[in-house]
Amino acid sequence: MQEMRLPDDFFFGAAMSGPQTEGAWAQGGKLENLWDTWSNESLDDFHNRVGSYGGNDFTRRHDEDFALLKDMGLDSVRTSIQWSRLLDRDGAVNPEGEAYYHRLFASAHAAGLEVFVNLYHFDMPTYLFRRGGWASRDVVEAYADYAAKAFRAFGKEISCWFTFNEPIVEPEMRYTVGEWYPFAKDFSLARAIQYNICIAHSLAVREFRIARSEGVFADGARIGLINCFTPPYTREDPSAEDLEAVRMTDGIANRWWLDLVTKGELPQDVLETLASRGVRLPIRPGDEQILRQGTVDWLGCNYYHPERVQAPAADTDANGDPIFADPYVWPDAVMNESRGWEVFPQGIYDFGMMLHRDYPELEFFVSENGMGIEREEQFKDASGQVQDGYRIDFIRDHLLWVAKAIADGAKCRGYHYWAVIDNWSWKNAFKNRYGLVEVDLSDGYSRRPKKSASWMRQVATTHVVPNKEEN
Ligand code: IFM
């Protein structure tokens, strides 16, 4: 593709999260979240036994980090408030937690960065998990209360709010494939959790609108949802069964959230198919009205990889749970072997054009996109700088498709790279590095820009995405 230009008002920024960066896991009145509990119970489960405790030392280094982002030409940063830091066990504001976030946001603003705030990034406080977590309506309501308190504490400082990051991930990782604590493999429970998260999201949006009507925010405040979207594909020349696999995969992973945030409802065809296969959702009288309030002002789309599926070989798994699709291995797939994810930049275009066609009013931005690489130290030059040309290729190819989608009508307003500064990545800890800036664990978390940082500065300050030869 030829060099492309992004609109002048297109924004560039960094995506990160509280639990993956902050550290200070038990300081300032912060309570345990599920990551801390899992780390305490079984540190061996984490890559190199690096648990949730230190993040990437952001709490002590945020001034330096924000200066690095600004120096890269970025204009915004997204992070999350940790529920377990902001509220105490009785649901009251923890003054030390509140003061920390005031300081953090002031530091970003002083560096000239707009702050986007997300309220939940897989970080359930453990005491609430023990009361049932997302399976419990009381916890769902506690989340809405937490959101209301956050809006009131920071409403004058923050205009861009998000209820959840990747709400599909906990149902998958904790309750379907069982890779994350509490390691459940229960498809029905996973869908029940997914449903309750939609109720939590909608209640929080309702709180946002109440707060907005009461003048809690500065003008222009917006609420959104961020999810990881996986454009679905199947084999060329598909059978009816392959297309059915696409319908349900897309229905559960993508349309579920898109219908919620644009129509205030969940896709009827998906609900009917789930019911016909014995999956019961914890629907209560009055829920329809709650979901109706879940429509948002805009959407964050995290894009890493597509989903390639085909008709399943069997209808049910060993637990008797329904299977709607099997993976389809596309022979032409280019893989990021470190992460096991396909690299398919065109997917971002296809997804943007689907939004343009099926949800034409919905504004969005690419809220995460990035490449995690294992053993990245092997790419250091003699001066010790990581020469991450592969990451430059990755970002450039995605941005070229974003620019083409915009040229073809997609309402994409900006791009946030995940994670700009290497951070702690759940069970993988620091195994795969995503950053444009290296974090050196053997040198007290010191920061060092990689080659891609200066490339990013060039693109973010000119809005010109070069073609490959111009890199
Ligand atoms: O680290 C995660 C992040 O928390 C959510 N999106 C994907 C990232 C990379 O795996």
Residues whose N, C-alpha, C, O or C-beta is under 5 A from the ligand:
A	BS01	IFM	S425
